Amino acid sequence: MRWLGYYWGQIKQAHAKRRKDTSFRAVPFVDAILAATALPPSAYILCLGPRNGKELDVWNRRGYLNVIGLDLLPTRDRRIRWGDMHRMPFPGDTFDCLYASHCFEHAWDFRQVAAEVVRVLKVGGWLFAAFPINFVPSSHDRICFGSVGGFLSDGAFVHTEKVWSRETPSEVSILLRLRNK
């Protein structure tokens, strides 16, 4: 029953933000990823929680056309599939890059989400995550990682290498590369 309450809370919040333009965050994040990687335009990219496709548009404008989203409450954008980051509806070793801007803090079970991320990423694939810090957890924003160290502390991404990270008083962004499984 707690899962039902969790999903209802996440869906209500997603519905409230359906029209939000997240490109103000996505543009510098995507540019930083591309500057740090040799991600070819043919790469398969998964965006978690994109809601309305604005994040996918940022990738598309940079020449990346194999980009899909996964969201609990997607809009009618055909590039976004309905699904849950705890049980991603994709085969293993599918994606070259997984982009997760402001979604991991919403996880019910972060270790399960991290296992799913590792499962769907190819070895050598890239994981970008951005998340808020210095907030009080709530039913919607469930996990405050607090720092890069807090994000990596439970060993969920033990088979990754940190390529770079950035921490401000309100947000952390990090780029990891999956070395093995």
Sequence and secondary structure as in RCSB ss.txt:
>XXXX:A:sequence
MRWLGYYWGQIKQAHAKRRKDTSFRAVPFVDAILAATALPPSAYILCLGPRNGKELDVWNRRGYLNVIGLDLLPT
RDRRIRWGDMHRMPFPGDTFDCLYASHCFEHAWDFRQVAAEVVRVLKVGGWLFAAFPINFVPSSHDRICFGSVGG
FLSDGAFVHTEKVWSRETPSEVSILLRLRNK
>XXXX:A:secstr
 HHHHHHHHHHHHHHHTTT  THHHHHHHHHHHHHH    TT  EEEES TTSHHHHHHHHTT   EEEEESS  
S TTEEE BTTB SS SS EEEEEEES GGG SSHHHHHHHHHHHEEEEEEEEEEEE S    SSS     SHHH
HHTTSTTTTEEEEEEEE SSEEEEEEEE   
